[in-house]
């Protein structure tokens, strides 16, 4: 049985209404429900926060809780946060990076992520399917 933690970063609580042509109509609640269904008998916890501090503390805590893998959409913090990068370096928990949109087809300031080179894999541009693909990969590797 794998212990998976899903972290949704800032503004992702607004999925379903936020910039619909870009992010689609699926709500975060619906994504989390599907993740829980796909996880079957594995342990999965999904959290969303708009706070960089809370993301860092959650990553630190994941070490103590013996989380096997993290799936994270760091949202805008991907492009700014050396602190979240350092948290992953500190705990050495394997993680997958997910973006709903293709960040490389958007503004140039979104092309760099401070996390991607540390991740097992990055999936972007597939909408909610990206989360499900990351979960399937994590379950195959860690359960
Ligand atoms: C995002 C892409 C980021 O650039 C943006 O700041 C987000 C969402 C995505 O899922 O496509 O908030 O991470």
Boltz pocket constraint, residues with backbone or C-beta under 6 A from the ligand:
constraints:
  - pocket:
      binder: B
      contacts: [[A, 10], [A, 11], [A, 12], [A, 73], [A, 74], [A, 75], [A, 76], [A, 77], [A, 78], [A, 98], [A, 99], [A, 100], [A, 101], [A, 102], [A, 103], [A, 110]]
      max_distance: 6.0
